[in-house]
Each structure stands twice: as C-alpha cells, then as structure tokens.
Amino acid sequence: MEEILTNANSVAKSIKTIIDVYWKKDITKEDAIVRIQDIINNPDNRARIFRGDKYTAVFENVLGKRRLEEFQTMYFVIDKGLAK
C-alpha cells in the first residue's frame, strides 16, 4: 500500500522516523526498506524527495548527514529491485 504524504517535510520526517526505529533495532533493515518503499512508490512523494538526480534541500536538512547516508543504502536496494 502506498503512503501518500502532503508535503516534503512530512515525507522527510516519516523516513527519518523509519530510520530511527531501525537504528533502535525495533525493526529489521528489510522492514525499514519496505516501509520506505511504500512511501517512495507514490510519484508525488518521490517528487518531494528528488529533484532530478539530487535530493531536495528540505529532505537533506530534515534527514541530516548520517540518516541520508542510511537512506541512500536502503534506496539503492529499492532502486535495484525496481530495475529488475
């Protein structure tokens, strides 16, 4: 099920929360990836994360450096799966 969020800030905060929950070991990495994939499967949400091949400023600012790095590793798995 795709999760539709209303603005860039809410998309970023949702992904930030997922990463934080994963870091606390409350969910597995696979669960985190599935939850993030549910968010970015929606084209509107994806547009709130990416501008071309770069992240939006809001997304980068809300996530911060470490979470953005974690997101990138998870997104690589998601993107690789979509390419198949």
N, C-alpha and C positions, 0 to 999 in steps of 0.2 A: 504494500500500500504506500503510495507516495504521500509524503508530508508536505503540505503547502504552507509556507510562512509568508507573512505580509511585507517584510522589508529586509534589507541587507543586515541590519543589526540583529533581528530575530534569527535569521539563518545562522549568522556567525555565533551567536550565543548558544543556540541549540547544538551546534557542532562542538563548541567549546565545552559544553556540559558533557557531551558524549565522551570526549577525550578525557576529561577529568574523572569521570566514572570509570573509564578503562584504566587510567593510571592508579586509581584506588583499588584496582583488581576486583571491582564489583561486577564487571562483565568481561568476557573474553575479547580478544582482538577481533575475532570473527564476528561477534555480536556488534562490536563498535562499527566495523566495516558495513555490516548490513544496515544498521541504523543510519549511518552517514549516506549510504547508497539510497535509502528511502528518501532522504532529503534532496540529494542532488539529481535524482531521476526526474524531478519536475523541472522543466525548462526555465520557468520563472525563478525558481530557487538557484538554479545553476547560473543564471544571468546575474544574480546577486552576489555570486562568489567570484566569477571570472569576467574579465574584460579582455577579450581576445585570448592571448596565452598568458596573461598575468592575473593576479588576484586583485580584487577591488581594494581600495585603501581601507574601507570600513572593515572588510573581512580580515585583512592583515592586522589592523590595530586591535580588534577585539580578541583575536586568537593569540597574538604575540608570537615571538620567535619560536619557542620550543613547541607550542601546540601546532603552529603552522608546519614545522618540520614533521611532526607526527601525522598531521593531516595529509601531507604530501606522500608519505609512505603508504598510508591507507588508500589514498586516491589512486596511487599507482596500481594497486591491486584491483580496485574497482574499474579503472580505465582499461587495464589489461583484459579483464573479464568482458567488458563491453566490446572490445576489439575482436573477440573470437566470433 
